[in-house]
C-alpha cells in the first residue's frame, strides 16, 4: 500500500524522498510541480550578494515576461518552515507549504538531492497524527483544561484498544470484564477526591480562567436599536389607526372609514338615479368654414355654391362668339392591306384570291 511505484519525473532523488515522508495528496502535488519544472529556464546568471545568498531569476519557456526571483541562503542554519533557506517571489511555499517549480530549478542547478528540513512542513507529513504527550503535572494549567486534555488522550488510546478487542471473542469478553472492574475502581477514586474538598470552588468565569479553554461565546450587545422581548405585552407598541386615530385597529379595518365610504357610494347611486345620463352623446354644433354660420359645413354651404354658379355663368357669357368651336381632329384609322393581292380591308389569311391546297392556279385555268 505504501510502496513506491517508481519514479516518473526527472528529479528521481527528490521524488523518492517526497514519497516516503509526505502524504499521498501532497506527494501528487509535488510531482506536478517537478514535472512543470522542465518548462522553467534560467533568465540570467547567478547573482551572489554580500550576505552569502544567491539570487536566481527564472522564466517560463516561450513566455519570458513571466519571470520570478528565487533567493537561496545556502549558509543559513535553520530547520523551521517559517524561515526557509529558499524564498521565491511566487510565494507558493508560504501559502501552500509545498516547494514550487522555481525552487526545484534552483535545487537542480545547485545539485541538491534531498529536500531541506526548512522546506518540509510538518502538517503534510505521514506521521503528523502522532499523539502528543500532555504535561499532566503542570499546575499552571486550569483544572477543566487539564481534564479535557486527559479525556482526549484516554479516548484516543481506548479507541485503539476497542478496535483490536472487537476482532476476537476472547478479547471482547476480557475487555468487558476489565472495563467493569476498572470503572468501579476509578469511580471510587473520584468520590474520595470529592470528599477531600473542603472549600467549594467558585464557578469558572472568564476573569479567573487560565490557559486556552474553549467556552461558550460571551454575548455582546449588537449595533442598532435594542430588541424588546416579544413575549411581554407591555413592551409592545399599541396599534393606532391612521384614519380616525383610534387605538386597537388600523386603517384597513377602521369601521368609521368603511361607513363613510358606504354613505358616499349610496349618495352617488341616488344622483345617478335622479339625473340619468343621455343614451346618445350630443355632438357639438357644426360651423361652416366659408360663411362662418352654424348648422352646415363647407361642402354643403349654399353661399359657396351660389357664388361658384355665378362665376361659371360669367365665364360662359364672355366665351360665346359667332364662330363655331373648332372641331377636334380625330386620328385616322390605319387601313389593313393584304400581302397577297395588295388589296385593302383584309389580311392575307382572309384573302378571297388565295388558292386552296390541291386547286389549280388561276393562270393555268385560263
Residue, then its C-alpha position, 0 to 999 in steps of 0.5 A: x500500500x505504501x510502496x513506491x511505484x517508481x519514479x516518473x519525473x526527472x528529479x528521481x532523488x527528490x521524488x523518492x524522498x517526497x514519497x516516503x515522508x509526505x502524504x499521498x495528496x501532497x506527494x501528487x502535488x509535488x510531482x506536478x510541480x517537478x514535472x512543470x519544472x522542465x518548462x522553467x529556464x534560467x533568465x540570467x546568471x547567478x547573482x551572489x550578494x554580500x550576505x552569502x545568498x544567491x539570487x536566481x531569476x527564472x522564466x517560463x519557456x516561450x513566455x519570458x515576461x513571466x519571470x520570478x526571483x528565487x533567493x537561496x541562503x545556502x549558509x543559513x542554519x535553520x530547520x523551521x518552515x517559517x524561515x526557509x533557506x529558499x524564498x521565491x517571489x511566487x510565494x507558493x511555499x508560504x501559502x501552500x507549504x509545498x516547494x514550487x517549480x522555481x525552487x526545484x530549478x534552483x535545487x537542480x542547478x545547485x545539485x541538491x538531492x534531498x529536500x531541506x528540513x526548512x522546506x518540509x512542513x510538518x502538517x503534510x507529513x505521514x506521521x503528523x497524527x502522532x499523539x502528543x504527550x500532555x504535561x499532566x503535572x503542570x499546575x499552571x494549567x486550569x483544572x477543566x483544561x487539564x481534564x479535557x486534555x486527559x479525556x482526549x488522550x484516554x479516548x484516543x488510546x481506548x479507541x485503539x484498544x476497542x478496535x483490536x478487542x472487537x476482532x476476537x471473542x476472547x478479547x471482547x469478553x476480557x475487555x468487558x470484564x476489565x472495563x467493569x472492574x476498572x470503572x468501579x475502581x476509578x469511580x471510587x477514586x473520584x468520590x474520595x477526591x470529592x470528599x477531600x474538598x473542603x472549600x467549594x470552588x467558585x464557578x469558572x468565569x472568564x476573569x479567573x480562567x487560565x490557559x486556552x479553554x474553549x467556552x461558550x461565546x460571551x454575548x455582546x450587545x449588537x449595533x442598532x436599536x435594542x430588541x424588546x422581548x416579544x413575549x411581554x405585552x407591555x413592551x409592545x407598541x399599541x396599534x393606532x389607526x391612521x384614519x380616525x386615530x383610534x387605538x386597537x385597529x388600523x386603517x384597513x379595518x377602521x369601521x368609521x372609514x368603511x361607513x363613510x365610504x358606504x354613505x358616499x357610494x349610496x349618495x352617488x347611486x341616488x344622483x345617478x338615479x335622479x339625473x340619468x345620463x343621455x343614451x346618445x352623446x350630443x355632438x357639438x354644433x357644426x360651423x361652416x368654414x366659408x360663411x362662418x354660420x352654424x348648422x352646415x359645413x363647407x361642402x354643403x354651404x349654399x353661399x359657396x355654391x351660389x357664388x361658384x354658379x355665378x362665376x361659371x355663368x360669367x365665364x360662359x357669357x364672355x366665351x360665346x362668339x359667332x364662330x363655331x368651336x373648332x372641331x377636334x381632329x380625330x386620328x385616322x384609322x390605319x387601313x389593313x392591306x393584304x400581302x397577297x393581292x395588295x388589296x385593302x380591308x383584309x389580311x392575307x389569311x382572309x384573302x378571297x384570291x388565295x388558292x386552296x391546297x390541291x386547286x389549280x392556279x388561276x393562270x393555268x385555268x385560263 
